[in-house]
Each structure stands twice: as C-alpha cells, then as structure tokens.
Amino acid sequence: MSTEEFLEIMDDKCRVIGTVIRQEAERANYITQNVLVFVFTQDRHLWIQKRPMSKKHFPGMWDISACGGMLKGEQPQQSAHREQKEEMGFSSDLRFVETFLNEFPGEDGSQR
C-alpha cells in the first residue's frame, strides 16, 4: 500500500483540475481543499497547538486545533474527523461553519 497522500488541485473558481501527491501540491503552491478544526473546551477556551518547525508555512507559530488537506475522494466532514484524530488523538462532534479561500504566498512572495 502506498504511503503517498493524493490531493485534488483546484482552479481559482474552486473547480477540481487534477490530482497530485501532497509534496508536489505544496512545492508548486497549488490551490487545494483543506479543513480547519476549532475545538473549544466546556469553559469556551480554544484548544491550540504549536506548528512543527518543519512546516513550510509559519513554522513554530501557534495554530488552530487541527487542520490539513482533504485527500482525494474525501468529504469535508470525513477529512475534519481524520485530521482531528491524527493531530489531537481523539474524535468529537464537529459542526460545519463556513467555506473560504485561503491563499499562501509562493516561494517568491507572490499571491496566486
């Protein structure tokens, strides 16, 4: 079984235009679908994590509870549960809030 993760790449209208391995999507700064998970404690505190220094974007910075790329064929809810389990070690009820386009600068600092 392959350990490579495949992501769907999108155009600027959020239409799927292809599939590539995660490393290629990150290297080429393609637009991909991602999920962001915000976990709150019962007393309304946000659970955050510190990004590993190995991350391409914002290494070592504080970040939201969990986030990551949607794998090819995954639905958003499925992806959110997988990311939460991978990064936080547990599952919980999750609720969809909104969709948005988040762009990172390319290697040269330009926006897509």
TORPATI-480943 format. One line per 10 residues: number of its first residue (from 1); their letters; for each residue y, z, x of N, C-alpha, C, O. Coordinates in steps of 0.1 Angstrom, whole numbers, plus 5000, padded with zeros to 4 digits. Layout:
# TORPATI-480943
NUM	A	Y Z X Y Z X Y Z X Y Z X  ... .
//
This chain:
# TORPATI-480943
1	MSTEEFLEIM	4988 5000 5008 5000 5000 5000 5013 5000 5009 5013 5007 5019  5022 4992 5005 5035 4991 5013 5044 5003 5011 5044 5008 5000  5050 5007 5022 5060 5018 5021 5074 5013 5019 5083 5021 5017  5076 5000 5019 5089 4995 5017 5093 4996 5003 5086 4994 4994  5106 4999 5001 5112 5000 4987 5120 4988 4985 5128 4984 4993  5117 4981 4973 5125 4969 4969 5135 4973 4959 5133 4979 4949  5147 4968 4962 5159 4969 4952 5163 4956 4947 5162 4946 4954  5168 4956 4935 5174 4944 4929 5188 4943 4933 5195 4953 4933  5193 4931 4938 5207 4930 4941 5214 4923 4930 5208 4915 4923  5227 4926 4928 5235 4922 4917 5247 4914 4921 5251 4915 4933 .
11	DDKCRVIGTV	5252 4905 4912 5264 4899 4915 5275 4908 4909 5273 4919 4904  5288 4903 4910 5299 4912 4906 5300 4913 4891 5309 4920 4886  5291 4907 4883 5291 4908 4869 5279 4916 4865 5275 4917 4853  5272 4923 4875 5261 4931 4873 5248 4924 4868 5240 4929 4860  5247 4911 4872 5235 4903 4869 5226 4904 4881 5231 4902 4892  5213 4906 4879 5203 4906 4889 5202 4892 4895 5200 4882 4888  5204 4891 4909 5204 4877 4915 5193 4877 4926 5191 4866 4932  5186 4888 4928 5175 4887 4938 5169 4901 4940 5173 4911 4934  5159 4901 4949 5153 4914 4953 5151 4914 4968 5147 4904 4974  5155 4925 4974 5153 4927 4989 5148 4941 4992 5149 4950 4983 .
21	IRQEAERANY	5144 4943 5004 5140 4956 5008 5152 4965 5010 5163 4959 5013  5151 4978 5008 5163 4987 5009 5171 4985 5021 5183 4985 5021  5164 4984 5033 5171 4983 5045 5180 4971 5046 5191 4971 5051  5175 4960 5040 5183 4947 5040 5195 4949 5031 5206 4944 5034  5193 4955 5019 5204 4957 5009 5215 4966 5016 5227 4963 5014  5211 4976 5023 5221 4985 5030 5228 4978 5041 5240 4979 5043  5220 4970 5049 5226 4963 5060 5236 4953 5056 5247 4951 5062  5233 4945 5045 5242 4934 5040 5252 4939 5031 5261 4932 5026  5251 4952 5027 5261 4958 5018 5261 4951 5004 5271 4949 4998  5249 4948 4999 5247 4942 4986 5251 4952 4975 5250 4964 4977 .
31	ITQNVLVFVF	5254 4947 4964 5256 4955 4952 5242 4958 4946 5234 4949 4944  5239 4971 4945 5226 4975 4939 5228 4985 4928 5239 4991 4927  5218 4987 4920 5219 4997 4909 5215 5010 4915 5205 5011 4922  5222 5020 4912 5220 5034 4917 5221 5044 4905 5227 5041 4895  5215 5055 4907 5216 5066 4897 5222 5078 4904 5220 5080 4916  5230 5085 4897 5236 5097 4902 5232 5109 4892 5233 5107 4880  5228 5120 4898 5223 5131 4890 5232 5143 4893 5233 5147 4905  5238 5149 4883 5246 5161 4884 5238 5172 4878 5236 5171 4865  5234 5182 4885 5227 5194 4879 5236 5206 4879 5242 5209 4890  5237 5212 4868 5245 5224 4866 5237 5236 4863 5227 5235 4856 .
41	TQDRHLWIQK	5241 5247 4869 5234 5260 4867 5238 5265 4853 5247 5260 4847  5231 5275 4848 5234 5281 4835 5248 5286 4834 5255 5286 4823  5254 5290 4845 5268 5295 4845 5278 5284 4850 5289 5287 4854  5273 5272 4848 5282 5260 4849 5287 5257 4863 5297 5250 4865  5279 5261 4873 5282 5257 4887 5274 5244 4890 5263 5242 4886  5280 5235 4898 5274 5223 4901 5265 5225 4914 5270 5230 4924  5253 5220 4913 5244 5220 4925 5247 5209 4934 5247 5197 4929  5251 5211 4946 5254 5201 4956 5245 5201 4968 5238 5211 4970  5246 5191 4976 5237 5190 4988 5246 5184 4999 5256 5177 4997  5242 5187 5011 5249 5181 5023 5241 5168 5027 5229 5169 5029 .
51	RPMSKKHFPG	5248 5157 5029 5242 5145 5033 5237 5145 5047 5243 5151 5056  5225 5140 5050 5220 5139 5063 5229 5131 5072 5236 5122 5068  5230 5134 5085 5238 5127 5095 5233 5113 5096 5240 5104 5102  5221 5110 5092 5215 5096 5094 5220 5087 5083 5217 5075 5084  5227 5091 5073 5232 5083 5062 5243 5073 5067 5251 5077 5075  5243 5061 5062 5253 5051 5066 5267 5054 5060 5277 5053 5067  5267 5059 5048 5280 5062 5042 5281 5077 5041 5273 5084 5036  5292 5082 5046 5296 5096 5045 5286 5106 5050 5283 5116 5044  5281 5104 5063 5271 5113 5068 5277 5127 5070 5288 5129 5074  5268 5137 5067 5272 5151 5069 5282 5156 5059 5286 5168 5060 .
61	MWDISACGGM	5286 5148 5049 5295 5153 5038 5288 5159 5027 5276 5156 5025  5295 5168 5019 5289 5174 5007 5288 5163 4996 5297 5154 4995  5278 5163 4988 5275 5153 4979 5270 5159 4965 5268 5171 4965  5268 5150 4956 5263 5155 4943 5249 5159 4944 5243 5159 4954  5243 5164 4933 5230 5169 4933 5219 5160 4938 5211 5164 4947  5219 5148 4933 5209 5138 4938 5214 5124 4934 5221 5122 4924  5211 5114 4943 5214 5100 4939 5206 5091 4948 5200 5095 4958  5205 5079 4943 5197 5069 4951 5196 5056 4943 5200 5055 4932  5190 5046 4950 5189 5033 4945 5177 5032 4935 5167 5038 4937  5180 5024 4924 5169 5021 4915 5160 5011 4921 5164 5000 4925 .
71	LKGEQPQQSA	5147 5014 4921 5137 5005 4926 5135 4993 4916 5137 4995 4904  5130 4982 4922 5127 4971 4913 5118 4975 4902 5108 4981 4904  5122 4971 4890 5114 4974 4878 5116 4987 4872 5111 4990 4861  5124 4996 4878 5126 5009 4873 5137 5009 4862 5146 5001 4862  5136 5018 4852 5146 5020 4843 5155 5032 4848 5150 5040 4856  5168 5032 4844 5177 5043 4849 5171 5057 4847 5172 5065 4857  5166 5060 4836 5161 5074 4834 5149 5077 4843 5148 5088 4848  5140 5067 4845 5129 5069 4854 5134 5071 4868 5129 5080 4875  5143 5063 4872 5149 5064 4886 5156 5078 4888 5154 5084 4898  5163 5082 4878 5170 5095 4879 5160 5107 4881 5162 5116 4889 .
81	HREQKEEMGF	5150 5106 4873 5139 5117 4874 5133 5116 4888 5130 5127 4894  5130 5104 4893 5123 5103 4906 5133 5108 4917 5128 5116 4926  5145 5104 4917 5155 5109 4927 5156 5124 4926 5157 5131 4937  5157 5130 4914 5159 5144 4913 5147 5151 4919 5148 5161 4927  5135 5147 4916 5122 5153 4921 5122 5151 4937 5118 5161 4944  5125 5139 4942 5125 5137 4956 5135 5146 4964 5132 5152 4974  5147 5147 4959 5158 5153 4966 5159 5168 4963 5164 5176 4971  5155 5172 4951 5157 5186 4947 5144 5194 4946 5144 5206 4946  5133 5187 4944 5120 5193 4944 5116 5198 4930 5106 5205 4928  5123 5194 4919 5120 5198 4906 5125 5188 4896 5134 5180 4899 .
91	SSDLRFVETF	5120 5188 4884 5125 5180 4873 5131 5188 4862 5128 5200 4861  5140 5182 4855 5147 5189 4843 5150 5178 4833 5149 5166 4836  5155 5183 4822 5160 5173 4812 5173 5167 4817 5181 5174 4823  5174 5154 4816 5186 5147 4820 5192 5139 4809 5185 5135 4799  5205 5137 4809 5212 5130 4798 5221 5120 4804 5229 5122 4814  5220 5107 4799 5228 5096 4804 5242 5099 4800 5245 5103 4789  5252 5096 4809 5266 5098 4806 5274 5085 4806 5280 5082 4796  5273 5078 4817 5281 5065 4818 5276 5056 4829 5269 5060 4838  5281 5044 4828 5278 5033 4838 5291 5030 4845 5301 5029 4838  5291 5027 4858 5303 5023 4865 5299 5015 4878 5288 5016 4882 .
101	LNEFPGEDGS	5308 5008 4883 5306 5001 4896 5313 5009 4907 5325 5011 4907  5305 5012 4917 5309 5020 4928 5308 5011 4941 5297 5006 4943  5319 5008 4948 5318 4999 4959 5320 5006 4972 5329 5015 4973  5313 5003 4982 5314 5009 4996 5320 4998 5004 5317 4986 5002  5328 5002 5014 5333 4991 5023 5322 4986 5032 5313 4992 5035  5324 4973 5036 5315 4967 5045 5317 4972 5059 5325 4980 5062  5309 4967 5068 5310 4971 5082 5324 4969 5088 5328 4977 5096  5331 4959 5083 5344 4956 5088 5355 4963 5080 5367 4961 5083  5351 4972 5071 5361 4979 5062 5365 4972 5050 5373 4977 5042  5361 4959 5048 5365 4952 5036 5356 4956 5024 5345 4960 5025 .
111	QR	5362 4953 5013 5355 4956 5000 5348 4943 4996 5353 4932 4999  5337 4944 4988 5331 4932 4983 5338 4928 4970 5334 4918 4964 .
//
